[in-house]
């Protein structure tokens, strides 16, 4: 959405509304831009409703719709989380929602994933339970001590849980023990166990600066509410950061947030003495202090408030080298490992192996809808995905030759009108020469087509979703050729042997009568029956996975998504990726104590 109002004006207006200052009038108010600003800054609209902020704004239709959408999202995500939490509780597994601040709404529904901290010795059992509940582990997005799981329902992702065994971003930023000791139940939601206000400040600042390289409105409001409403143990906060080597980064983040807070609301509840101590500490790091003074000259303040990538990385590697909990050898290993992985992320290098999925079946069986839904799901899982549709004899070259051939044959015949569709094709193929040319031209066309649109994409490490494949071409050709025509059936066999074999091939099966009803044009039932027999024979010879599509779409598509992702992750590896993971393991410990239980 293009914002017609400047970001600085939106920032000032949004901050005032968050603080309870309602605009005097909604006339001329750019509501879509304001809603887009809050969405970009991950600020929950339900917090406005709870605090009676927004005033007249909340009566506007656009705002009501946006708030209702967020209420639905919160309800759905929380419902899925409660199911997981209860199953974990039955197994004696505790969890902390580390992105929750404990303020309404304490369930962090605006976060991209639900970040959940569990104890390391319980992570394996927690992961097994997630898989039992239908979640899929995304092994291509694995980070140290983090495991991302998604659950799909009706082709949509209804829950994304990021399982943490520590609080960190490639390296640890906080010790787990104090976080577990200080966690408390959120006052507005007894299903949420949230970190203490001190740990909320530490987690939010570290994630904003070291991971996101920017401070959003939601981040500023979260830490501001913590130090406004609670007696903060600043000594604990500084000690926790100092032990892990990022005290300088902490002071920079705190002073930056105070600068933003004063710019937006005119004041801060932090004492002048505390502020002076932080600034004095930062002056011992001249480069950091100079950069801090530079960014505080930005006026007016706009959110998100971005910081330099290079500056953030400079402090990140300094944090690793100053970490008191690890030895010198491990420090240098961490620097090299994070540097390599960081360069790969910055250059958008994703270590992905090629993977081919084909969806075949008669017209009307639902191939296109299932293929698009699958492609969307794979892309959401971070896989570089390509969707491709083709059909037997559909290239411009074959269409041109077919048109010329039909014109030539019709001029030789005395029929009043050419029969169209499958019966017409069978009639034209009574001519042996035409049948030979058609069979081998179509087969050659399919081999060339899928070389460029499947084979080359696979070599580049893409997941390729083929809506129709050579099996569909084979079924059409088998149905059109006489049973005794072994010479031209050889073309079909050559085509099938010269094209890439799918990793997961599907046959979407549907009774002939249902296919005929779903198609727009009249279809010969006898031809559909013959074609279905051809598909069934191909499924037996080439191990196509049969899926009946005369049932609920969501049931079939969820099965396909789960089977494809499971098959991909069971075989997911590249030569480069395997070498890097051997030299620099992402997760050195075994997540699943009994791996056979989750396959």
N, C-alpha and C positions, 0 to 999 in steps of 0.2 A: 504494500500500500504506500502511495506517495503522500508524504506529509506536506500539507500546504502551510502549516504553522511551523516556525523555526523550532529547532530542538531545544534551544535555551529557554524559549517562552513556554514550551510544553513542560520542560523540567521544573520551572518555577511554579507553574500552575498546578501540576501534578503533586508537587511537594506540599503546596498549601492545602490542597484537598485532602491529602493523606493526614495532615495535621489538624483536620477538622474545620478549616476555613472554606466554606462553600462559596462558589462564585455568586455574585449578586444577581446575575441574570445568565440564562443559557443562550440568549440571542447572540448570534455570531460565534458561538463556541464550536470549535472543530472537534466534535465528539469522536468521529472515526480516528482522527489522528491521535487524540488523547488515549483512546482504547488501545491503539497500536503501540503507543509509547509505553503504557503499562505492561502490555504483553511482552514487548522487547526487554523490559526491565524486570520481568518475572514477578511483578507485584500482583498479589491475589486480590481481585475485586471484592471477594467476600469479606476481606478485612475492612473495607470501606463500609459495607453494610453493617458489620458488627459494631464499628465505632461511630455509627451515624454520621460518617463523613460523606461529603458529596452533595448533600442537600437536594436542591432542585435537579441536579444532574441525575440522581437515581430515579427520577420520575420519567426520564426520557426513554422512548421505546428502544433505541439502539443500546442504551446502557442496560436496560432490563433484559434484553435478549442475551447480551454478553455475560451478564451475571448468571442468568439461568443456565447458559452453556457451562460456565465454570462450576455451578452447583452440581450439574450432571457429571462432570469430569471428576469432581471430588468424591461424589457418592460412589461412582463406579470403581475408581482406584482404591478407595478406602475399603470397599466391599471385598475386592480381591486380596488386599493386604490382610484383612482380618482373617480370611480363610487360611492364609499362609501362617500368620502369627499364631493362630490357635493350634494348627498342626505342629508347629515348632514347639509351642508350650507343652503339648502332650508328650513330646520327646525330650523335654527338659532344656530346650534351647531358648535363651533370652536374646533380645535384639534391641538395638537403639537406632532410631531414625536420626542420623547425624546431621541432616539438613533442617531438622525441626528446631525452631527457637523456643517452643513451648508457649508461644503467644497465639491467639486466635488468628487464623485457623492453624492449629499446630501440625496438622497433617500437610506435608509440603507438596501439594498437588501441582504446583506450577513448575516443579523441577522436571528436567528431561527424564530422569530415572529416579526411582525410589532408592536412595542410598541407605543401606541397612548394615549396621555393624554387628557381627556375631563373633564369639570367641573362636580362636583359631582351631582348637581341638574339636569344635562342634561344626565347623564349616562343611566338612564332608557330608555329615548327616543332614545338615540344612539343605545342601545342594540336592541330595537324593530326594528329599521331600518335595522340593520345587519341581523336580522332574516327574515325580509321581503325580503332581497336581497339573501336569501338562505344560510346564515351562521348558523352554529350549535354551541351552547354554550357547552363547555366541562366542566361540573360541577364537574367532578372528579379532575380537575387541578385548582380548585378555590383557590386563595390566597386573603389575606385581600386587599380590594379595587382594585382587579384585576380580569378580566373576560376574558377567552380565547375563541375565536371563530375561527372556521375553515369552509372553503367553499370547497366543492368537486365538480369536474367537470370531467366527463369521468372516474370516479373512482380515480382521483388524487386530492390531496389537492392543489388548485391553489392560496389560500390566507389564512394566519393565522394572525388574528388581536388580540393583547392583549390590551384590554381596561383597562386603568388605570384611577383612580380618585385621585390618589396621586403618589408621587415618593418615593418609599420605597420598602423594601424587608422584609415582615412580620411586620415591623414597619416603621414609616415615617422617611425619611432622609432629606427632604427639605420641606419648606413651599411652598404651591402652588402659593400664590399671586405674589411674586417676579418673579417666573418663567414665569407666564402669562404676567406680565408687561414688561419683558425684551426680550420676544421671538421676532423673526424677520423672514421675508421671506428669504428663501435661495436664494443666487444670481444666482445659475444655474438652479433653478426649482421653478417657482412661485406657484406650487401646494404644496410645502413643507414649513410648518411653523416650524422652528427649534429653540431650546433654544439658549440663548446668549452664547458667548464663556465661560463666567464664569460658567454658569450652565452646559455647556457641560463638563467642567473639573470636577465639583462636581459629576455629574451623572455618568460619565465614571469611575472615581476613586472608587466611592462607589460600583458600580455594579461589577467592576473587583475584588476588594478586599473582600468585605463582601458577595457577592453572588457567584462569580466564583472561588474565592481563587486563582486567577492567573491573570497575565497581559499578554495580547496578543499583537502581533505587531500592529494590528488595534487600540488597546487602546492607545499604546504609541504614534503612529503617530497622532492620533486624538487630544490628549492633547498637544502634541508638536506643531502641527500646530496652535492651539489656542494661545499659549503664544508666538509663533514666529511672528504671523501676526496681533495681536491685542494688544492694551494697556489693560492689565488685571487689573481689580479692585480686588487686593488681599485682601483688607480689607473686601469687600463684601463676598468673598469666605470664609474667616476665620470666619466671623460673622455668616454666614448661617450654617456652620458646628458646630460652638460653641453652637448656640441656640438649636441644635438638639443633642448635646452631643458627637460629634465625631471629635472634633478638633485634638485630639491626632492621631486618625486614618487618618485624612486628611494629617497631616504633615508626617506621616509614608509613605503614598501613594505617596505624592509629592516627597519626598527624594528618594524613591525607583525608581520612574520613571526617576528622574534626573540621578540616578546611571546607569540605563539601557541606557538612552539617551547618556550619556558620553561614555559608553562602546562601543556603536554601531557607534556613529558619532563623538566622540572625543570632543564634546563641548556642551554647553547649552546656551540658550539666557537668562536664569534667572540670575539676578545679584548676585554677591557674598554676598552682604549685606542681600538680601532676603533669600538666602540659609543658611546663618549663623543664621538668626532669627529662621528658621524652626528647625535647628539642636539644637539650644539652648533650644527651647521649648520642643523638644523630650527628651532632657537630664533630664528634670523634671520627666520623666517616665522611670526609669532605666531599667525595664524589656523590654519595647518596644525598647529603644535605643540599648540595647545589641543585641536584635534580628535583628534590622536594621543593625548593624555593622557586624553581622554574615552573613547575606545574601549578603552584599556588597563584601564579600570575594569570592563569586562564580566567578570563571574565567575559561574559557571565558563565557560570558553571552549566555544563550540559552532561546529561546522563544517557547511556553509560559513560563513565569517566575512564578513558583508556590510559594505560601506561605503556611505556616503551617495551617492546618485546626483548630487545637486547639488554635493557636495564634489569628487567625481571629475571632473565636468565643469568645475568651476572650475579645477582643476589642468590639465585637458586643454587648455583655451583659453589658460591661462598658458604651457603648453609650446609652443603654436604661436607665440605672440608672442615667446618667448625663443629660438626656434630660430635658431642662428647660420648655418645653411646656406641660408636663404632670405631674400629681401629684404622690405622693409616692405610693398610692394604685394602680394606673394604671400601674406604673413602675413594681411593683412586679407581677401584673397580666400578663403583657406583657412578663416578664421573664419566668414565668411558662408556659404560652401558647406556646411561641416560642421554649422552651426547649422540650416540649412534641412533637410538630410537627416536630422539628429538629431531634429528636431521631427516629421518625417514618420514615423520609426520609432517614436517614443514614442507617437504618436497612432494607430499601426497603420495608417497610410496606405500602401497598396501600389498603385503605379501599374500597373494591369493592364487590358488591353483584353478585351472580351467574346470568347468563343470557344465555338462549338457543335460538338459531336461527336455523331453519331447512330450507333447500332448496330442494324441491322435484319436480319431473317431469320426463317425459320419457327421454330415451337416446337421446342426441342431442339437448336438450332444453337449454343448457348453464349453468347447475348447477355449474360445477367445476370452470369455469372462474368467475362467479359471486361470488362464495364462497371465492375464493382466493382474489379477489378484496376487498370484505367486510372485510375479516380477516386482510388484510393490513391496511385498513382504521381504523379499531378499534384499532389496535396496535399503529398506528400513534397518536391516541387520548389518548394514555396512558393507555389503558385497557389491562389487561393480557388476551390474547386470545389464544384459542386452536382450530385448524382446524382438523376435522376428516371425513374421507371417509369410507363408508362401503356399502355392498350390500347384498341383500337377499341371504343367503346360501353361503357367500363368505369366511367364516372362514375355517381354515385348517381341522377342525373336520368334518364339513358338506361336504366340498369338497371330503374328503376321503370317507365318507359314500356314497356320490352320485356316485363316481367313481366305488366303489365296487358294488353298486346297479345296475348301468348301465351294468357292466360286467356280473353280474348274470342274469339280465333280457334278455340281448342280446343272451346269451347262450341258453335260453329257447325258443327263437323266431326263425322263419325260414326266417326272412327278410334278404335280401342281404346286406343292409347297414342301420345303425341306423340313423334316422332323428335327426339333431341337432337343437338347438335353442328352441324357444317357442313351435313350433309344436311337437318336439320330447319330450319335458317335458310333454305336455298334453297327448301324447300317453302313456308315462310311467306311468302317474298318473291314467290311466284307472284301474289299479290294486288298489283295495280298501285298502289293507294293506299298500302298498307303499304310497298311498295318505295320509293315517292317520299318518304314521311315518314321512313323509316329512313335513306335515303341523305343527305338534307339535315340531319336532326337530328344524325346521327353526324358529318358534316363540320363543322357548326357547333360541335359539342361539341369536336372536335379543335382547331379554330382558337382557341376561347376557352381551352382547356386549355393550349396551348403559348404563348399570349400571356402568361399569368400565370407559367408554369413555365419558359419559355425566353426569350421576348422581353424581359420585364422584368428577368430575371437578367442577360441579356447587356448591357442598358443600364447595369446597375450594375457592369459589369466582372467578371463571373464566368465561369469555365470551366464549361459545362453539359454533362454527359454524359447523353444520353437513351438509356435501355434500352428500345428500341422507339421509333418515331417515326411521323410521318404516312405514311411509305413503307409501314410495316406495315399501317396502317389502309387505305391505298390498295390494297395487295395483297389484303387480306381482302375489301374491297368489290368489287374487280374480279373476284375469284373467285366471289363470290356473285351478281353482277348478270348478266343475260343479255347476250350480246355485242351484240345489236341495240339495247340500251337506252341511247341517246345522251343522253336528257334527264337521267337519274339519274347517268350517268357524268360529266356536267358538274359535279356536286357534288364528285366526286373531284378534278377539275382545279382547281376553285375552292379547295378545301382545300389542295392542294399549292402554289398560288400565293399564298395568304394567310398561310402560316406561314413562320417564318425559315428561310432556306436554310443548312444546316449548312456549317461551314468544312471539316470532314472527315466525309463520310458513308460508312458502311461497310455492305456487305451480307455477312453471314456465311452462306455457302452450304453446304448439306449434302444428300446424296442423300435422296430421300423415304423409302427403307427405313430409313436410319439415324435420321431424324427420328422415324419411327413407333416405333422401338425405344427411343429415349430418352424418349418421352412416357409418362406413367403410364396414360392411357386409350387405348382402341382408336381409331385414326384412319383415316379413309378415305384410302387411298393415291391414289385418283383425284383427290380434292380437293387433296392435298399436291402432286401433279404439276401441277395447274392453278395452285395458289398459287405454286409455284416458277417457272412460266413468267411469271406476273405480276411476281414479283420481278426476274426477268432483264430483262424489258421496262423496268421502272422504273430498273434499274441503267444501262441504255443511255441512257435519256432524261435522267436526272438525275446522271450521272457518279458513281454509287456505287462505292466501291472494293471489289472482290470479294476475299473471304478464305475459302478453303476451311477448314472446321473439322474435317474428318475426318483430322486429323493431330495431332501432339503439341500440347497446349495451349500449352506454353511457347514454341514456335516462332511461333505466331500472335500470342499476346499481346505478345511482345517486339517483333514487327514493328509492331503497332498502337501501342504506347507510343512507340517510336522515331519513327514517322511523325507521330503527333499532336504530340509535343513539338517535332520539327523544324519542322513546319508552323506551330506557334504562334510559335516563336522567330523564324522567318523573317519573320513579319508583326507581331511584338510591338512595339506603340508606342501611346502615348496622346498627346493634345494637350498635356496638362499635363506629362507626362513628357518629351516631345520638347522643350518649351520650357525646362524645368529643365536637361536635359542639354546644350542648346545654350548656356545661360548659364553652367552649372557642369558641364563635362564630367567624367564619372566616370573614363574612361580616354581621355586625350588622344591616345595613340599607337595606331597600327593594330596589332592583335594578329596578324592573319593577313596575311603578305606576299603570299600568293596566295589570295584568298578563294574563288575559283571552285573550288579543290581540296577545300573542305570542305562544299560544298553537296550 
